[in-house]
Amino acid sequence: MQGKRDPQLEAALQAGWTSACQLYEHLHNGGELTALPPGAVRLNPDEVAYADAVVGYARYYGTTATYQQSSSLLFGSAAFVAAGMAVEAVANSSAKSRALAQAAVQWRDHASVRTILTNQRLLCDFRGQWLSFWHEGIVEFQGDTAQWLFVLRYQVGSPIMIHGPAAPWYAVSVARLVYGPRGLQLPALAGVARSVAETMMRRQRMISGEITEGPDTGRPST
């Protein structure tokens, strides 16, 4: 049985999706991103901010982990000693497996962070420290805006994932800033592109009188 959805989250996701589709259509028609007024965060002299919002954040990397290996001095019968050694071996193996699992490459540092998008970078306020992810270092743009997430892979450094209601808007903006006009054709933006195309087609049919105005959710097509 599917759990009850949070109406506030649903409204936020809908608003984020609609905003992303509007931006995509605006850029597709030759428009440009709109700069924000100057803020308290100091940027480079030639740096322009386009967005300042809270997004879901995570990094993909491995780490090192240690585990305590137990070793007991056992006395008694041969059967008792053998049983004790077997129990220790199982415990040590389990501890090692847990340590390896913790150290494996995986998504870490999950948080909701304030993220400023500029023409040069993503500036993330993670645990009180501003982290810069420069556009010039991006080598791959992955993800699915229809799932409200995208991933950026860099030439140097760990990949970053941005997700949540604002993620589609950020994805469209980053794609346009990094790849230019052709960035709107990236596979990661296919969901937004499809929704915009459907909306434009519906608009044309309404103008021609083929259909009458009706409810339009604007949500990703499945």
Buried (B, 14 or more C-beta within 10 A) or exposed (E): EEEEEEEEEEEBBBBBBBBBBBBBBBBBEEEEBEEBEEEEEEBEEEEBBBBBBBBBBBBBEEEEEEBEEEEEEEEEEEEEBEEBEEEBEEEBEEBEEEBEEBBEEEEEBEBEBBBBBBBBBBBBBBEEEEBEBBBEBBEEBBBBBBEBBBBBBBEEBBBBBBBBBBBBBBBBBBBBBBBEEEBBEBEBBBBBBBBBBBBEEBEEEEEEEEEEEEEEEBBBEE
